[in-house]
Amino acid sequence: MNNSVEIERLDPQQGQTALPELVSLLQDAVDSDASLGFWKPMEAERATQYWQGVFKKLAEGYQVLLVARQGGKIVGTAQLELNQKQNGSHRAEIQKVLVHRTARRQGIAQALMLELEGIAKANQRKIIVLDTLRDGGAEPLYLKLGYIKAGVVPAWTIEVDGTYGDTVFYYRWLDA
């Protein structure tokens, strides 16, 4: 198996072509307990609706969708929302960084994050924000990349069993 990873930016049409792989990837992430705003089991219809919403944002020009391919197969994805408010035109938000469970711990999430940071800089963004489930496994990566913990909001999420999850918000200033 080829372990090299290629990062690719998708437009809406390429996203439609990749839709079956994207649906499968989202299902895998949710079903392996990633906190992405969905409960497991992740239905294909719900995942398809989610991706269709992303493609609409891509077409509107304020969302960026990256995929990571390994051996030609999509094994990861991440998004960057470029804030459109006048007073927020200097910031962006990283969203939905996910890697298939069979491809984790290979630097794919880090590669996606670094590519998103480059895109943010190219779009004159000075600060990036993101959030993640506390103790969900992603925090060490964000800290390694220089993100600073802004705070924790208790009970930000609710799980299918009624339990609550705390969410940690991070930010990072981008070099000029």
QUIKAKA-V638232 format. One record per backbone hydrogen bond with DSSP energy under -0.5 kcal/mol. CO is the residue of the C=O (numbers start at 0). NH is the residue of the N-H. If there is no record, write none. Layout:
CO;NH
CO;NH
This chain:
0;2
3;70
5;68
7;66
9;64
10;14
11;15
12;16
13;17
15;18
17;20
17;21
18;22
19;23
20;24
21;25
22;26
23;27
24;28
25;29
26;30
27;31
28;33
29;32
33;35
40;42
42;46
43;47
44;48
45;49
46;50
47;51
48;52
49;53
50;54
51;55
52;56
53;57
54;58
55;59
56;60
56;61
56;62
57;60
61;81
63;65
63;79
64;9
65;77
66;7
66;68
67;74
67;75
68;5
69;72
72;69
74;99
75;67
76;97
77;65
78;94
79;63
79;81
80;82
80;92
84;87
85;88
87;90
89;125
89;126
90;82
91;128
92;80
94;78
95;97
97;76
99;102
100;103
102;105
106;110
107;111
108;112
109;113
110;114
111;115
112;116
113;117
114;118
115;119
116;120
117;121
118;122
119;122
119;124
120;123
125;173
126;91
127;171
128;93
129;169
131;167
132;135
137;140
137;141
138;142
139;143
140;144
141;146
142;145
147;170
150;168
151;153
152;155
152;166
156;164
158;161
162;158
164;155
164;156
165;133
166;152
167;131
168;149
168;150
169;129
170;147
171;127
